[in-house]
Amino acid sequence: MPPPDAGPGPYPGPDPDFELASAYPEVTWLRQAATAADWASVRQYYDSLPPGTDRAFVVRVLTEVDGVEHALRQQVSAAPYDVFALTLLGARLVQVGWEIRTSARAKDVSREQFKAFHAHLKDAEQLLIRATAVDPSYDAAWAERLNTARGLSLGKNEARRRYDRLAKYHPHHFTGQSRLLQQLCPKWGGTWEEAHGFVRECLLAAPEGALSGGLVAEAHIEHWLDLKGDDKRAEYLRQPHVHAELVEAAERSVFHPKFGRPHGWVAVQGCFAAMFSLIGDTEQAAAHFRALGNLASEYPWSYLGKPAEAYVRHRDTALRGRR
């Protein structure tokens, strides 16, 4: 059972807040610095992060700034072996490539989209290879190489090799784990046995209060979504082991006393809220919604329809009568 002090959550609640900076205030400054090409300040902040920080989050924020690749090309041109600049430019090209491809299934992506997508990822791969050669412990570069491995269809064995190189230096790197999980799903060439086995392995190996428990919820959401037809999805959710695994994972991660709400916690808490809502356990779902307040992320709610509408529908159902 979740702890009684999971946090306040009045019903009905406010509109969900999908702004990343609402959960992580430093995001506003990072965006401003990237827009101004103030890389010295960004680098100082990046290098000052405590050991064990998942720096891929910071890279994501910086590389979502439109047009930032132009200034980054200048940085790499001036310093061809600067691991920080190589990683940021590589990650930005991955970001642009995926925007071109979109999240559609392969059959719905045009030949022209695939051509541009692969061109961006191949350029990114060369930059990231150079970055990991200069510094084999650079977590954000390896995390991006998991994206390029998937996008370039290099296969799960190569993806696992890259993850193992990352895990050698950062054994509980949540972004890396989440990206390998995607590769292990059937839609990218894996199997459900591999996917669920991997997340179980991560859960048990992680320190108490780590985000890794959220991978269990991610795997179940992906599995549920992959099933065709409402009957099969409902049957999946009725399996006792699914509920039991989610309760265990939540207790070892977001509801553990040592949980510190690191970067990425909103999406993880949302995954648990979504899964318990789908199962129909409103008590468990309500505890996760209370912990979120009105914070939200596109994932996982985009899997359940229009994100804001899905969030409100499931939150209001869970919190109804649970003031």
KELO-491619 format. One line per 10 residues: number of its first residue (from 0); their letters; for each residue x, y, z of C-alpha. Coordinates in Angstrom, 2 decimals, padded with zeros to 5 digits. Layout:
NUM> A> X/Y/Z ~ ... $
END
This chain:
0> MPPPDAGPGP> 000.00/000.00/000.00 ~ 001.25/003.54/-000.70 ~ 002.17/005.68/002.30 ~ -000.57/007.94/003.70 ~ 001.56/011.06/003.10 ~ 001.78/010.62/-000.70 ~ 000.81/014.30/-001.01 ~ -002.25/016.52/-001.23 ~ -004.60/016.20/-004.18 ~ -007.93/018.06/-004.12 $
10> YPGPDPDFEL> -010.75/016.84/-006.33 ~ -011.62/018.06/-008.85 ~ -008.06/019.01/-009.63 ~ -006.62/021.81/-011.76 ~ -005.81/021.40/-015.41 ~ -002.73/019.24/-015.93 ~ 000.52/021.14/-016.36 ~ 002.66/019.64/-019.12 ~ 005.34/022.35/-018.96 ~ 008.66/020.69/-018.15 $
20> ASAYPEVTWL> 009.91/023.77/-016.31 ~ 007.05/023.52/-013.80 ~ 008.56/020.32/-012.45 ~ 012.19/021.27/-013.03 ~ 012.68/025.08/-012.76 ~ 016.24/024.95/-014.11 ~ 014.77/024.09/-017.51 ~ 013.83/027.74/-018.12 ~ 017.40/028.92/-017.65 ~ 018.82/026.06/-019.73 $
30> RQAATAADWA> 016.55/026.95/-022.64 ~ 017.51/030.61/-022.41 ~ 021.21/029.79/-022.28 ~ 020.97/027.47/-025.30 ~ 019.04/030.07/-027.26 ~ 021.74/032.62/-026.47 ~ 024.48/030.06/-027.28 ~ 025.95/030.64/-023.81 ~ 027.72/027.31/-023.83 ~ 030.26/028.30/-021.17 $
40> SVRQYYDSLP> 027.48/028.73/-018.59 ~ 025.70/025.59/-019.74 ~ 028.90/023.58/-019.53 ~ 029.62/024.91/-016.03 ~ 026.14/023.84/-014.91 ~ 026.44/020.46/-016.62 ~ 029.82/019.70/-015.08 ~ 028.60/020.76/-011.61 ~ 025.84/018.13/-011.46 ~ 026.33/015.59/-008.66 $
50> PGTDRAFVVR> 027.80/012.17/-009.48 ~ 025.11/009.73/-010.53 ~ 022.94/012.41/-012.17 ~ 021.30/011.27/-015.41 ~ 022.75/013.97/-017.65 ~ 020.73/012.78/-020.63 ~ 017.85/014.83/-019.22 ~ 019.85/018.04/-019.54 ~ 020.90/017.10/-023.08 ~ 017.26/016.54/-023.98 $
60> VLTEVDGVEH> 016.29/020.02/-022.74 ~ 019.10/021.73/-024.62 ~ 018.56/019.87/-027.87 ~ 014.83/020.60/-028.02 ~ 015.65/024.28/-028.63 ~ 014.85/025.08/-032.27 ~ 017.86/025.90/-034.43 ~ 020.42/025.15/-031.74 ~ 022.30/022.89/-034.16 ~ 023.76/025.91/-035.99 $
70> ALRQQVSAAP> 025.66/027.19/-032.95 ~ 026.63/023.63/-032.01 ~ 028.17/023.04/-035.45 ~ 030.38/026.04/-034.83 ~ 031.40/024.62/-031.45 ~ 032.35/021.26/-032.97 ~ 034.18/022.92/-035.84 ~ 036.27/024.92/-033.37 ~ 036.90/021.93/-031.07 ~ 036.46/018.62/-032.99 $
80> YDVFALTLLG> 037.13/016.47/-029.93 ~ 035.07/018.37/-027.37 ~ 032.91/015.58/-025.91 ~ 030.27/017.97/-024.60 ~ 029.77/019.71/-027.95 ~ 029.90/016.43/-029.89 ~ 027.24/014.93/-027.66 ~ 024.92/017.93/-027.87 ~ 025.17/018.19/-031.66 ~ 024.73/014.44/-032.06 $
90> ARLVQVGWEI> 021.68/014.50/-029.79 ~ 020.21/017.47/-031.66 ~ 020.54/015.65/-034.99 ~ 018.82/012.63/-033.44 ~ 016.03/014.91/-032.22 ~ 015.55/016.49/-035.65 ~ 015.69/013.07/-037.31 ~ 012.96/011.65/-035.13 ~ 010.82/014.73/-035.71 ~ 011.07/014.05/-039.45 $
100> RTSARAKDVS> 010.29/010.37/-039.04 ~ 007.52/010.99/-036.46 ~ 006.35/008.33/-034.00 ~ 004.21/006.58/-036.60 ~ 004.58/002.89/-037.35 ~ 007.09/002.14/-040.12 ~ 004.36/001.36/-042.64 ~ 003.01/004.89/-042.25 ~ 006.36/006.67/-042.78 ~ 007.19/007.77/-046.33 $
110> REQFKAFHAH> 010.38/006.87/-048.20 ~ 011.44/010.53/-048.17 ~ 010.95/010.72/-044.41 ~ 013.03/007.59/-043.87 ~ 015.80/008.90/-046.10 ~ 016.08/012.18/-044.18 ~ 015.70/010.37/-040.84 ~ 018.55/007.95/-041.58 ~ 020.78/010.75/-042.89 ~ 020.42/012.67/-039.63 $
120> LKDAEQLLIR> 021.02/009.58/-037.51 ~ 024.10/008.54/-039.49 ~ 025.62/011.99/-039.02 ~ 024.73/011.87/-035.33 ~ 026.26/008.42/-034.97 ~ 029.64/009.62/-036.25 ~ 029.68/012.48/-033.76 ~ 028.66/010.22/-030.88 ~ 031.20/007.54/-031.78 ~ 033.88/010.21/-031.55 $
130> ATAVDPSYDA> 032.50/011.37/-028.19 ~ 032.51/007.89/-026.62 ~ 035.97/007.20/-028.02 ~ 037.36/010.31/-026.33 ~ 035.48/009.61/-023.06 ~ 034.06/006.06/-022.75 ~ 032.31/007.02/-019.49 ~ 030.22/009.87/-020.96 ~ 026.69/008.77/-020.11 ~ 024.71/011.15/-022.32 $
140> AWAERLNTAR> 026.62/010.10/-025.43 ~ 025.97/006.40/-024.80 ~ 022.32/007.14/-024.08 ~ 022.03/008.83/-027.49 ~ 023.80/005.92/-029.16 ~ 020.96/003.72/-027.93 ~ 018.62/005.97/-029.90 ~ 020.74/005.77/-033.04 ~ 021.04/002.00/-032.71 ~ 017.25/001.69/-032.69 $
150> GLSLGKNEAR> 016.66/004.22/-035.43 ~ 019.27/002.70/-037.73 ~ 017.97/-000.84/-037.07 ~ 021.31/-002.09/-035.75 ~ 019.53/-004.78/-033.72 ~ 019.03/-005.62/-030.09 ~ 022.46/-007.26/-029.69 ~ 024.21/-004.04/-030.67 ~ 021.83/-002.03/-028.49 ~ 022.59/-004.30/-025.55 $
160> RRYDRLAKYH> 026.33/-003.93/-026.19 ~ 025.96/-000.15/-026.03 ~ 023.86/-000.33/-022.90 ~ 026.45/-002.57/-021.25 ~ 029.15/000.00/-022.03 ~ 026.97/002.69/-020.41 ~ 026.12/000.50/-017.42 ~ 029.80/-000.23/-016.80 ~ 030.15/003.35/-015.57 ~ 026.50/004.17/-014.75 $
170> PHHFTGQSRL> 024.81/000.90/-013.66 ~ 021.35/002.38/-012.94 ~ 021.09/004.96/-015.71 ~ 017.34/005.37/-016.11 ~ 017.34/007.00/-019.56 ~ 019.60/004.29/-020.89 ~ 017.45/001.59/-019.33 ~ 014.28/003.08/-020.76 ~ 015.77/003.28/-024.24 ~ 016.99/-000.30/-024.14 $
180> LQQLCPKWGG> 013.53/-001.36/-022.98 ~ 012.08/000.12/-026.16 ~ 014.56/-001.91/-028.20 ~ 013.54/-005.08/-026.37 ~ 009.85/-004.63/-027.18 ~ 008.53/-006.69/-030.14 ~ 007.89/-003.55/-032.22 ~ 011.67/-003.03/-032.36 ~ 012.71/-006.67/-032.73 ~ 012.60/-007.95/-029.15 $
190> TWEEAHGFVR> 010.22/-010.17/-027.20 ~ 007.98/-009.58/-024.20 ~ 009.97/-012.16/-022.27 ~ 013.14/-010.11/-022.84 ~ 011.43/-006.81/-022.05 ~ 009.84/-007.93/-018.79 ~ 012.96/-009.83/-017.80 ~ 015.15/-006.77/-018.30 ~ 012.96/-004.44/-016.24 ~ 012.77/-006.99/-013.45 $
200> ECLLAAPEGA> 016.54/-007.19/-013.47 ~ 016.81/-003.39/-013.27 ~ 014.27/-003.16/-010.45 ~ 016.04/-005.67/-008.23 ~ 019.53/-004.30/-008.88 ~ 018.68/-000.62/-008.33 ~ 019.13/001.18/-005.01 ~ 015.97/001.73/-002.97 ~ 014.09/004.79/-004.16 ~ 015.61/004.76/-007.66 $
210> LSGGLVAEAH> 013.58/005.52/-010.78 ~ 014.30/002.07/-012.22 ~ 011.09/000.70/-010.73 ~ 009.21/002.81/-013.25 ~ 010.47/000.53/-016.01 ~ 008.06/-002.13/-014.77 ~ 005.12/000.18/-015.44 ~ 006.58/001.17/-018.82 ~ 006.88/-002.45/-019.90 ~ 003.29/-003.23/-018.91 $
220> IEHWLDLKGD> 001.97/-000.13/-020.72 ~ 003.84/-001.14/-023.87 ~ 002.59/-004.74/-023.61 ~ -001.00/-003.63/-023.01 ~ -000.88/-001.21/-025.94 ~ 000.53/-003.87/-028.27 ~ -002.47/-006.17/-027.76 ~ -005.23/-005.97/-030.34 ~ -008.80/-005.59/-029.15 ~ -010.39/-004.45/-025.91 $
230> DKRAEYLRQP> -011.02/-008.01/-024.72 ~ -007.36/-008.99/-024.91 ~ -006.27/-005.79/-023.22 ~ -008.79/-006.26/-020.41 ~ -007.68/-009.87/-019.97 ~ -004.06/-008.74/-019.70 ~ -004.89/-006.22/-016.98 ~ -006.83/-008.82/-014.98 ~ -003.75/-010.99/-014.49 ~ -002.86/-010.89/-010.77 $
240> HVHAELVEAA> 000.87/-010.80/-011.43 ~ 000.56/-007.54/-013.38 ~ -000.99/-005.73/-010.41 ~ 001.41/-007.33/-007.94 ~ 004.45/-006.32/-009.98 ~ 003.25/-002.74/-010.22 ~ 002.63/-002.48/-006.47 ~ 006.08/-003.90/-005.72 ~ 007.79/-001.60/-008.23 ~ 006.04/001.50/-006.88 $
250> ERSVFHPKFG> 006.96/000.64/-003.30 ~ 010.61/000.18/-004.28 ~ 010.75/003.43/-006.26 ~ 008.34/006.40/-006.14 ~ 006.76/005.42/-002.81 ~ 009.99/004.51/-001.08 ~ 011.13/006.89/001.70 ~ 014.44/007.42/-000.12 ~ 012.78/008.57/-003.34 ~ 014.04/012.06/-004.13 $
260> RPHGWVAVQG> 012.11/013.09/-007.27 ~ 015.06/013.22/-009.69 ~ 014.77/014.32/-013.31 ~ 012.18/012.11/-015.00 ~ 010.06/011.40/-011.95 ~ 006.88/012.97/-013.39 ~ 006.74/010.53/-016.30 ~ 007.47/007.59/-014.01 ~ 004.77/008.57/-011.51 ~ 002.43/009.07/-014.46 $
270> CFAAMFSLIG> 003.12/005.57/-015.75 ~ 002.07/004.09/-012.42 ~ -001.01/006.33/-012.29 ~ -001.98/005.26/-015.81 ~ -001.50/001.54/-015.21 ~ -003.44/001.44/-011.94 ~ -006.18/003.50/-013.59 ~ -006.42/001.03/-016.48 ~ -006.54/-001.87/-014.05 ~ -009.29/-000.15/-012.07 $
280> DTEQAAAHFR> -007.44/000.15/-008.77 ~ -008.55/003.68/-007.99 ~ -006.97/003.68/-004.53 ~ -003.48/003.06/-005.90 ~ -004.06/005.38/-008.86 ~ -005.26/008.17/-006.58 ~ -002.08/008.02/-004.52 ~ 000.02/008.54/-007.64 ~ -002.17/011.40/-008.86 ~ -001.89/013.08/-005.46 $
290> ALGNLASEYP> 001.89/012.80/-005.66 ~ 001.80/014.44/-009.09 ~ -000.41/017.34/-008.05 ~ -001.23/018.78/-011.48 ~ 002.13/017.90/-013.09 ~ 002.04/015.77/-016.23 ~ 004.15/014.65/-019.19 ~ 003.10/013.72/-022.71 ~ 004.23/010.15/-022.05 ~ 002.38/008.00/-021.03 $
300> WSYLGKPAEA> -000.87/009.95/-021.49 ~ -000.45/010.21/-025.26 ~ -000.81/006.41/-025.34 ~ -004.31/006.75/-023.88 ~ -005.69/009.42/-026.23 ~ -005.25/013.18/-026.20 ~ -002.83/013.63/-023.29 ~ -004.67/016.32/-021.32 ~ -008.06/014.66/-021.76 ~ -006.70/011.24/-020.81 $
310> YVRHRDTALR> -004.97/012.63/-017.72 ~ -008.08/014.45/-016.48 ~ -010.41/011.53/-017.19 ~ -008.32/009.02/-015.26 ~ -007.39/011.44/-012.48 ~ -010.98/012.46/-011.86 ~ -012.12/008.85/-011.78 ~ -009.40/007.94/-009.30 ~ -009.93/010.92/-007.01 ~ -013.71/010.95/-007.02 $
320> GRR> -014.80/010.44/-003.44 ~ -011.17/010.38/-002.23 ~ -010.76/013.93/-000.97 $
END
